[in-house]
């Protein structure tokens, strides 16, 4: 059991460093001896869950993609009743999204019952800087993860409202942390507003849940009250995802 826990610690350390890290960074995160880490990495390498780069750093491997795809589909199923509660709370379409590499991926959705409603196709991948779910997911990461991401993506302008300046985005993420939710005010698509809250698995932000709709309908809601209700729903969903919920 100890070896399994340590192997998972190594994988989580790689994930928290943006998917790639050196031995010293893994050791600093896990507290494990270098020899132990090296032995664990050799096993993970042989199974394809880790790969070694040309600079001798280690990165998450393709073997995790297969597991991740199955896990995402299951999480989407588990999320349905919670997303339904968000639709009932807001009257608008509710979404669940996760961060994969540099992109936000929508993994589940429950549509609004209204005739005019918003859709984010399940499986759609978008850059995080222009979406409320992306801001929530980035706000749960350290600057050492978010700044390199912005350097890689370039923060392209999706609409005239998109934040494309890195200092301005870092200030926006600080506001998200302070108030506990994020807004997309026509930054991904003009005329569409979105409010998102984090889903926590213990101390980590592992997903984001949102409601989106026409700007005038979202703006007519009491956003602080809506966010409070959404956080309660997201907290209950996070409790279901938590390792402690598995028992054993």
Helices and strands as residue ranges (DSSP letters): H 2-16, E 20-21, H 23-30, H 34-46, E 50-52, E 58-60, H 63-90, E 93-100, E 103-110, E 125-127, G 128-130, H 132-139, H 143-153, H 166-179, E 182-185, E 192-201, E 204-214, H 215-219, H 223-241, G 243-246
